[in-house]
Amino acid sequence: MKFTLSWLKDHLETEASLDEILYALTDLGLEVEEVVNPADTLGAFRICRVIEAVPHPNADRLRLCRVETFPGGPGSTGVEVQVVCGAPNARTGLVGVFAPVGTFVPGTGVDLKPGVIRGVESNGMLCSERELELSDDHDGIIDLPADAPLGMRFIDYKGVNDPMIYIKITPNRPDALGVRGIARDLAARGLGRLKPQVVEAVKGSFASPVTVTIDPALKEKGCPLFAGRVICGVKNGPSPAWLQARLKAIGLRPISALVDITNFFTFDQNRPLHVFDLAKVAGGVLRIHPAKGGEELLALDGKTYTFRPGMMVISDAEQPESIAGVMGGEVSGCSDTTTDVFLESAYWDPITVATTGRALKINSDARYRFERGVDPAFTLPGLELATRMVVDLCGGEASEVVMDGAVPDVSRAYKLDPARVQSLVGMDIPEAEQRATLEALGFTLAGDMATPPTWRPDVLGEADLVEEIARVASLTKLVGRPMARAQVGVPKPILTPLQMREKAARRMIAALGYNECVTYSFIDGASAALFGGGTEAVRVENPISSEMTHLRPDLLPGLLQAAARNQARGFMDMALFEVGPAFHGGEPGEQHLQATGILVGATGPRDPFGARRSVDLYDAKADAEAVLAALGAPAKMQVGRKVAGWWHPGRSGAMALGPNMMATFGELHPKVLRALDVKGPVVAFTVLIANVPLPKTKTTTRPALAMSGLQAVERDFAFVVDAKVEALTLVNAAQGADKVLIERVSVFDEFAGEKAEAQMGAGKKSLAIAVRLQPVDKTLTDEDIALVAAKIVEKVAKATGGVLRG
Amino acid sequence: MDALSDLKAKYLTAISGAADEGGLEELRLAALGKKGEVSLKMRELGGMSPDERQVAGPALNALKDEIDAALRAKKAALGDLALDARLAAEWLDVTLPGRARRVGTIHPVSQVMEELTAIFADMGFSVAEGPQVESDWFNFDALNIPPEHPARQEHDTFFMARAEGDTRPPHVLRTHTSPVQIRAMTEKGAPIRVIAPGRVYRMDMDQTHSPMFHQVEGLAIDKNLSMANLKWVLEEFCRAFFEVDHVDLRFRASHFPFTEPSAEVDIRCSWAGGQLKIGEGDSWMEILGSGMVHPKVLAAAGVDASQWQGFAFGMGIDRIAMLKYGIPDLRAFFESDLRWLRHYGFAALDMPGLPGGLSR
């Protein structure tokens, strides 16, 4: 909402300074976004006189001017300045406008500097109106009458010293979409007096030749009141200078007197109006009715709209002429040749207007106001004020008012409890002041009941009364008051086990050397499809870009895309991770928490030790295990090969407890890497944090520690097995040989490949394990050990078909 | 006895001149071996008279001990020399780099979430969560934003696609963390104190906007909570979060459909020299929106508005992270540029807490 200070003063009698007004507006909740104050931008430009203008000694088209300037203002002593000027009208005796060195010239966008032009000094500028951005006039420099007061600021002389104020209006304050409403708020704050507004009816001298009807289907809700009158014999042309200046100051283009008048009331009173050219209204009727569907209208914005069934339109006897409350039609719009008009003032239902406007994608000043709610009681007074202005500015004779429907009754009252301001806000405001504030805002008080004014549709309860009082008194006065602790003593922990685990996973992965990323929750459909997503259920209807069309099914695609971006910048090795939601469906709650890390390229930079190598699946596995351990997962779990299709089928695995999958790790499928343009190798892990079981009971007591005094014995075994026998099968078999004595079995060597097959036969490999035996009650004899060893060999043979390597 | 002193002199001289352990061993055998000169002399003791033996025995033993001691000392000295030589040969260049170790980092958003959790936990707030795909009821209606309310348009909402034939209003990507208010109150009732940090989504992308960003919602409901309590809680939060001794907050009347009265909150700051300083100066910067929870919102969550009242606030996490740590560009938060992650990230062990302070 834009307005100017002088416009505000039409409604507000005030001595307050601009700064006081701006502060109050923001503090009242009418947040000032921008102020354009000509005194700040154009205050340095003053009226001057050219003492003498002579040709420039070195340039034909330039003149050398001795200029008398008055930096001290009117009546001060003149100061002579030398200026080189190229304007054709620069001449001796000219009274013009001077900008001293150091002034910012809006039209050129630069600060004036002292200069030397073709060998002659120039210390300032004689200006055109375009250089001040006051008009497009650049034929010559400003040429004022000889009696123009020397030294006066040009903006004062020209009458354009009127600050423009742009405020952000929250959706609850339609009343502040009119200058009068803003003035009312300021008056309530004590910044002046709201000038009374007298609405004198313009007496109609003939019956309206146009009749209006509201379809019964709309009377109840869509259009409670439609009023208007015919004005005959108007002369439409440019509106007067004051009106044009007003509109221009707030960024509107003056069109014609009739249109400018409707725009004026839109901003002055938040009362949108519409003027029909009577010559274009067929059959002398205007009907407000729901569209049948399929009708078309060329609207004032030059576009043709097709109505859906039920949309509210205004039609004459033949066709739609206006989209009710949203935008008028081009055909019945006013032109310079218009002589007879129908002036409309209606009260449209906010929801109906909003629905139609949104469906047709029209954003107009009228829609913006009607959908927030204009003052229904002002429908007829607004019509009278506008009629008066039309008759005053365009002449003509008004008919009687014609209308259908009635002003809707919006009266309601709420109890004013003076103690509520204290209990809800915590401010101490005397009851008399509370009542005075409400009355200044237009509320009617009867005892302890307050009736909101018709222009405040947002006031809908007692809390709103409190808000109005507190807002006008100023919330800056609010003093903080300590909030009691929720409990006495040391606070209890507040994080849930899952929240703790999310934090632990994040910290653990960072400790393992990964950099945490936060990538977008949405990605492109093609990338999503690589990871089992990209379905219709997770599609965003109105994505902001083609890169962000679907909710991510997994954290991997986002991280891989990040890796590709970093590779494009020359970073080939990296460890990235993210902890966040992935979406397995489009319904609320169809998301799950993942902790995903990727390792790309080599383990580290080249070094003198030759430690650098490509990352492999065992790096990812170790990190997955470390994360699971940090989350408290049991040490023993099954490792399976059933993984999703975006993993390398031979080089990836899943860690599970029964059916409960906790993590996946391994190499990414080469096709996926190619599609996402990531240069491999890439290994990754994903831990499903919520799938790690929580301990069944929480106790701080650790199980007792049994430490044997007897020395443990370690024996190594090497087995020849089929190449596809998995180490874990062998380890588990050995472990099962003696559940008491065998403390640990670990793989310490794998010998596979061509050389191994040459030694042990095609399709064979060797796996070597170390078995640690912990005696329980006596030192082991050689026979004891031999017995266990034989059992191990037997169990391994049974489980894997392996034999001891000779 | 001269023979013994000659022997002694001979061997001690030889021992001190021995060049290596081998030579030393030869000398030992020559003197003390089975057929060594000293050993042979010992054998002669048997043929002596008791008187002679009494004199010669101790002298011979003393000679044997002396030579033995000299042998040992020389052996130790030779060993030390050999070790010195080996150590000198084992010189390594200590200026070579240590074996590289990857250094991980925590994203500023995660770090700041933990910081604010630490602060609000101390004031008794727990952490609530909610889904990021929300029904429009939770995201709007329950928060007193009915379907045609103009505020809905201002939310720049992302909608989920609706399958044909599914006539429900489309789900939305939550535009704010406020729907968690409803979920938390519905689940736990009143009194309640929760914060809800998390991702939110708006259809907006330019220098200062990202289609995804992070908010933290705060909600406190009790019998007698007022806006003055809200102001105190926010003052305490800002003081602790920005790690300054004093902050000044200014409440400014505003409007949010879910609070009544509503206020936008500005914090006093200075931009002198292009450097933001919180708590001093003459500038005010908007940092959050807040207000007293609207009775309709309480009702939507099944809380009796005649019994309970309280406040709510919402704050941009990315934004306060930018302010606190001097991070210039919001969009870079989500670009995962390694240089950015390393520069603005936090160490894994930098765990924010009140006893040790939020940041190093």
HADDOCK unambig.tbl for C-alpha pairs under 7 A between the chains (distance, minus, plus):
assign (segid A and resid 27 and name CA) (segid B and resid 252 and name CA) 5.15 0.50 0.50
assign (segid A and resid 27 and name CA) (segid B and resid 253 and name CA) 5.98 0.50 0.50
assign (segid A and resid 28 and name CA) (segid B and resid 253 and name CA) 5.54 0.50 0.50
assign (segid A and resid 29 and name CA) (segid B and resid 252 and name CA) 6.40 0.50 0.50
assign (segid A and resid 29 and name CA) (segid B and resid 253 and name CA) 4.34 0.50 0.50
assign (segid A and resid 29 and name CA) (segid B and resid 254 and name CA) 4.55 0.50 0.50
assign (segid A and resid 170 and name CA) (segid B and resid 255 and name CA) 6.04 0.50 0.50
assign (segid A and resid 171 and name CA) (segid B and resid 150 and name CA) 6.21 0.50 0.50
assign (segid A and resid 171 and name CA) (segid B and resid 151 and name CA) 6.15 0.50 0.50
assign (segid A and resid 172 and name CA) (segid B and resid 255 and name CA) 6.94 0.50 0.50
assign (segid A and resid 351 and name CA) (segid B and resid 148 and name CA) 5.59 0.50 0.50
assign (segid A and resid 354 and name CA) (segid B and resid 148 and name CA) 6.40 0.50 0.50
assign (segid A and resid 355 and name CA) (segid B and resid 148 and name CA) 6.96 0.50 0.50
assign (segid A and resid 372 and name CA) (segid B and resid 150 and name CA) 6.73 0.50 0.50
assign (segid A and resid 423 and name CA) (segid B and resid 224 and name CA) 6.95 0.50 0.50
assign (segid A and resid 423 and name CA) (segid B and resid 226 and name CA) 6.11 0.50 0.50
assign (segid A and resid 424 and name CA) (segid B and resid 226 and name CA) 4.74 0.50 0.50
assign (segid A and resid 424 and name CA) (segid B and resid 227 and name CA) 6.33 0.50 0.50
assign (segid A and resid 425 and name CA) (segid B and resid 226 and name CA) 5.11 0.50 0.50
assign (segid A and resid 425 and name CA) (segid B and resid 227 and name CA) 4.47 0.50 0.50
assign (segid A and resid 425 and name CA) (segid B and resid 228 and name CA) 6.16 0.50 0.50
assign (segid A and resid 426 and name CA) (segid B and resid 226 and name CA) 5.70 0.50 0.50
assign (segid A and resid 426 and name CA) (segid B and resid 227 and name CA) 6.01 0.50 0.50
assign (segid A and resid 426 and name CA) (segid B and resid 228 and name CA) 5.17 0.50 0.50
assign (segid A and resid 463 and name CA) (segid B and resid 260 and name CA) 6.07 0.50 0.50
assign (segid A and resid 463 and name CA) (segid B and resid 261 and name CA) 6.95 0.50 0.50
assign (segid A and resid 464 and name CA) (segid B and resid 260 and name CA) 6.39 0.50 0.50
assign (segid A and resid 464 and name CA) (segid B and resid 261 and name CA) 6.86 0.50 0.50
assign (segid A and resid 467 and name CA) (segid B and resid 260 and name CA) 6.36 0.50 0.50
assign (segid A and resid 467 and name CA) (segid B and resid 261 and name CA) 4.55 0.50 0.50
assign (segid A and resid 471 and name CA) (segid B and resid 253 and name CA) 5.56 0.50 0.50
assign (segid A and resid 475 and name CA) (segid B and resid 251 and name CA) 5.45 0.50 0.50
assign (segid A and resid 475 and name CA) (segid B and resid 252 and name CA) 5.91 0.50 0.50
assign (segid A and resid 475 and name CA) (segid B and resid 253 and name CA) 6.49 0.50 0.50
assign (segid A and resid 476 and name CA) (segid B and resid 250 and name CA) 5.51 0.50 0.50
assign (segid A and resid 476 and name CA) (segid B and resid 251 and name CA) 5.25 0.50 0.50
assign (segid A and resid 476 and name CA) (segid B and resid 252 and name CA) 6.53 0.50 0.50
assign (segid A and resid 478 and name CA) (segid B and resid 228 and name CA) 6.39 0.50 0.50
assign (segid A and resid 479 and name CA) (segid B and resid 228 and name CA) 5.98 0.50 0.50
assign (segid A and resid 480 and name CA) (segid B and resid 228 and name CA) 4.57 0.50 0.50
assign (segid A and resid 480 and name CA) (segid B and resid 229 and name CA) 5.87 0.50 0.50
assign (segid A and resid 480 and name CA) (segid B and resid 231 and name CA) 4.82 0.50 0.50
assign (segid A and resid 480 and name CA) (segid B and resid 232 and name CA) 4.22 0.50 0.50
assign (segid A and resid 481 and name CA) (segid B and resid 228 and name CA) 5.12 0.50 0.50
assign (segid A and resid 481 and name CA) (segid B and resid 229 and name CA) 4.86 0.50 0.50
assign (segid A and resid 481 and name CA) (segid B and resid 232 and name CA) 5.34 0.50 0.50
assign (segid A and resid 482 and name CA) (segid B and resid 229 and name CA) 5.76 0.50 0.50
assign (segid A and resid 482 and name CA) (segid B and resid 232 and name CA) 5.61 0.50 0.50
assign (segid A and resid 483 and name CA) (segid B and resid 229 and name CA) 5.35 0.50 0.50
assign (segid A and resid 485 and name CA) (segid B and resid 123 and name CA) 6.30 0.50 0.50
assign (segid A and resid 485 and name CA) (segid B and resid 124 and name CA) 6.59 0.50 0.50
assign (segid A and resid 486 and name CA) (segid B and resid 124 and name CA) 5.74 0.50 0.50
assign (segid A and resid 491 and name CA) (segid B and resid 122 and name CA) 6.88 0.50 0.50
assign (segid A and resid 491 and name CA) (segid B and resid 124 and name CA) 6.91 0.50 0.50
assign (segid A and resid 494 and name CA) (segid B and resid 121 and name CA) 6.44 0.50 0.50
assign (segid A and resid 494 and name CA) (segid B and resid 126 and name CA) 4.85 0.50 0.50
assign (segid A and resid 494 and name CA) (segid B and resid 127 and name CA) 6.92 0.50 0.50
assign (segid A and resid 495 and name CA) (segid B and resid 126 and name CA) 6.54 0.50 0.50
assign (segid A and resid 495 and name CA) (segid B and resid 127 and name CA) 6.42 0.50 0.50
assign (segid A and resid 507 and name CA) (segid B and resid 348 and name CA) 5.26 0.50 0.50
assign (segid A and resid 510 and name CA) (segid B and resid 104 and name CA) 4.39 0.50 0.50
assign (segid A and resid 510 and name CA) (segid B and resid 105 and name CA) 5.31 0.50 0.50
assign (segid A and resid 510 and name CA) (segid B and resid 106 and name CA) 6.29 0.50 0.50
assign (segid A and resid 510 and name CA) (segid B and resid 348 and name CA) 5.29 0.50 0.50
assign (segid A and resid 511 and name CA) (segid B and resid 104 and name CA) 5.85 0.50 0.50
assign (segid A and resid 511 and name CA) (segid B and resid 348 and name CA) 5.25 0.50 0.50
assign (segid A and resid 512 and name CA) (segid B and resid 104 and name CA) 6.55 0.50 0.50
assign (segid A and resid 513 and name CA) (segid B and resid 102 and name CA) 4.59 0.50 0.50
assign (segid A and resid 513 and name CA) (segid B and resid 103 and name CA) 4.33 0.50 0.50
assign (segid A and resid 513 and name CA) (segid B and resid 104 and name CA) 3.64 0.50 0.50
assign (segid A and resid 514 and name CA) (segid B and resid 103 and name CA) 6.81 0.50 0.50
assign (segid A and resid 514 and name CA) (segid B and resid 104 and name CA) 4.19 0.50 0.50
assign (segid A and resid 514 and name CA) (segid B and resid 105 and name CA) 6.49 0.50 0.50
assign (segid A and resid 515 and name CA) (segid B and resid 104 and name CA) 4.68 0.50 0.50
assign (segid A and resid 515 and name CA) (segid B and resid 105 and name CA) 4.61 0.50 0.50
assign (segid A and resid 515 and name CA) (segid B and resid 106 and name CA) 6.52 0.50 0.50
assign (segid A and resid 515 and name CA) (segid B and resid 341 and name CA) 6.51 0.50 0.50
assign (segid A and resid 516 and name CA) (segid B and resid 105 and name CA) 5.82 0.50 0.50
assign (segid A and resid 516 and name CA) (segid B and resid 106 and name CA) 5.18 0.50 0.50
assign (segid A and resid 516 and name CA) (segid B and resid 107 and name CA) 5.27 0.50 0.50
assign (segid A and resid 517 and name CA) (segid B and resid 107 and name CA) 6.20 0.50 0.50
assign (segid A and resid 517 and name CA) (segid B and resid 336 and name CA) 5.44 0.50 0.50
assign (segid A and resid 518 and name CA) (segid B and resid 334 and name CA) 5.40 0.50 0.50
assign (segid A and resid 519 and name CA) (segid B and resid 334 and name CA) 5.11 0.50 0.50
assign (segid A and resid 519 and name CA) (segid B and resid 335 and name CA) 6.93 0.50 0.50
assign (segid A and resid 520 and name CA) (segid B and resid 212 and name CA) 6.70 0.50 0.50
assign (segid A and resid 520 and name CA) (segid B and resid 334 and name CA) 6.65 0.50 0.50
assign (segid A and resid 536 and name CA) (segid B and resid 161 and name CA) 6.95 0.50 0.50
assign (segid A and resid 537 and name CA) (segid B and resid 161 and name CA) 6.87 0.50 0.50
assign (segid A and resid 538 and name CA) (segid B and resid 160 and name CA) 6.90 0.50 0.50
assign (segid A and resid 539 and name CA) (segid B and resid 160 and name CA) 5.99 0.50 0.50
assign (segid A and resid 539 and name CA) (segid B and resid 161 and name CA) 5.53 0.50 0.50
assign (segid A and resid 540 and name CA) (segid B and resid 158 and name CA) 6.82 0.50 0.50
assign (segid A and resid 540 and name CA) (segid B and resid 159 and name CA) 5.88 0.50 0.50
assign (segid A and resid 540 and name CA) (segid B and resid 160 and name CA) 4.49 0.50 0.50
assign (segid A and resid 540 and name CA) (segid B and resid 161 and name CA) 5.52 0.50 0.50
assign (segid A and resid 541 and name CA) (segid B and resid 159 and name CA) 5.35 0.50 0.50
assign (segid A and resid 541 and name CA) (segid B and resid 160 and name CA) 5.10 0.50 0.50
assign (segid A and resid 541 and name CA) (segid B and resid 161 and name CA) 4.49 0.50 0.50
assign (segid A and resid 542 and name CA) (segid B and resid 158 and name CA) 6.03 0.50 0.50
assign (segid A and resid 542 and name CA) (segid B and resid 159 and name CA) 6.24 0.50 0.50
assign (segid A and resid 543 and name CA) (segid B and resid 158 and name CA) 6.96 0.50 0.50
assign (segid A and resid 544 and name CA) (segid B and resid 203 and name CA) 6.10 0.50 0.50
assign (segid A and resid 562 and name CA) (segid B and resid 336 and name CA) 5.84 0.50 0.50
assign (segid A and resid 566 and name CA) (segid B and resid 337 and name CA) 6.23 0.50 0.50
assign (segid A and resid 566 and name CA) (segid B and resid 338 and name CA) 6.75 0.50 0.50
assign (segid A and resid 586 and name CA) (segid B and resid 133 and name CA) 6.88 0.50 0.50
assign (segid A and resid 587 and name CA) (segid B and resid 133 and name CA) 6.51 0.50 0.50
assign (segid A and resid 588 and name CA) (segid B and resid 131 and name CA) 5.58 0.50 0.50
assign (segid A and resid 588 and name CA) (segid B and resid 132 and name CA) 6.99 0.50 0.50
assign (segid A and resid 588 and name CA) (segid B and resid 133 and name CA) 4.84 0.50 0.50
assign (segid A and resid 588 and name CA) (segid B and resid 134 and name CA) 5.13 0.50 0.50
assign (segid A and resid 588 and name CA) (segid B and resid 135 and name CA) 6.68 0.50 0.50
assign (segid A and resid 589 and name CA) (segid B and resid 131 and name CA) 5.15 0.50 0.50
assign (segid A and resid 604 and name CA) (segid B and resid 100 and name CA) 6.28 0.50 0.50
